[in-house]
């Protein structure tokens, strides 16, 4: 009964653990998606406000160009003495509806086309030379033309003249092209933006929405109320649905640019179908991660296999396959390393050569000859030190380098090695065969390996000649010939 009660408990624990794990995964996924949507909304908001500020800067640039144009006009025609008739003629030539030329203290110099706008222009001229930022250009919205309903804009531009600072204040009807530039130049990448340029009193100067409403409040009461309270926010309802708006001041004026867009369009990247897209993207990311993990695991396996293959190839390139000793290339590389190292001399070099090796191969076969070579290599492994350099030089020849070993110590190693080789036998069809070898030794304090090899080869040959009982004069002749690399005389 006790065993039966444990199994369901374990199952429950496993199910609970699975539910917790799934819950954690789903919770973390939901958190990531919600955070991504929040960051997307924040990014859209930041881009919207930056676009509004850039549009406001464009309006300011257009007005600045107009002010620069009027200042150039004033400098060219009014910086010296000017008659009232001449002033009126120039104003008419440049399409000014009304204009006044005033001194810095407010006294009028000349008036062109006097009328209802004259007092307003006089006030604008006075504003241009008063205040902490004086003198400065002033831009004011005066209302709409009764005949064309086009906006009437007043500018007051101070400029230097022969008789001190003067101010040109002019009123002109904004041509349709200028208003189109206001709207077209403030276009954004957003969907269906609604742009409205209002002055300090809330009057509509220009709008992308065709309207004759004199104020923003009459154009959109809800938007006017929201704009009065904040420079960014949302308003609900209306024919356009929910709107998000941003307000940016136009530098150098008391005007403001109001930009409103449908909230759904502004945040389309973080709501609606995009939520499903995020989940699809998450699923695709998981699938990609699994695929990459599999590829990475296979890559690790392939890298291990490639490294093992590389090590095998390196071993094959530096090892004699018959004896397992380093081959000539490996020995020469180690000899070069000793030459460039800081190991103190003297250094000794041994040349080992099997006796009557050709006869062994001819008599007993190459299998016995190979066994003899392996026996010599085994003897070398037994006698030589760990730091010694040795290997198969080629054919039946072996080389050993004994770093930091003088002639007496090297002679002792030669005796031990000769004994170890002589103690080894190989099996043949007719019984055991004793392995015999001759050993040449050379020592130098600062070795030239070529010279040491020649000297060791010379002592090696002398030992072989003694074993063969060759005449001394013939030995000397053959040693000299081997040193020169030419055939020995007969």
Buried (B, 14 or more C-beta within 10 A) or exposed (E): EEEEEEEEEEEEEEEEEEEEEEEEEEEEBEEEBEEBBEEBBEEBBEBBBEBBBEBBBBBBBBBBEBBEEBBEBBBEBBBEEBEEEBBBEBBEEBEBBBBBBBBBEEEBBBBBBEEEBBEBBBBBBBBBBBEEEEBBBBBBBBBBEEEEEBBBBBBBBBBEBEEEBBBBBBBBBBEEEBBEBBBEBBEBEBEEBBBBBBBEEBBBBBBBBEEEBEBBBBBBEEBBEBBEEEBBBEBEEEEBEEBBBBBBBBEBBBBBBBBBBBBBBBBBBBBEEBBEEBEEEBEEEEEEEEEEEEEEEEEEEEEEEEEEEEEEEEEEEBBBEBBBBBBBEBBBEBBEEBEEEEEEBBBBBBBBBBBBBEEBBEEBEEEBBBBBBBBBBBBBEEBBEEEBBBBBBEEBBBBBBBBEBBEEBBBEBBEBBBEBBEEBBBEBEEEEBEBBBBBBBBBBEEBEBEEBBBBBBBBBBBBBBEEEEBEEEEBEBBBEEBEEEEEBEE
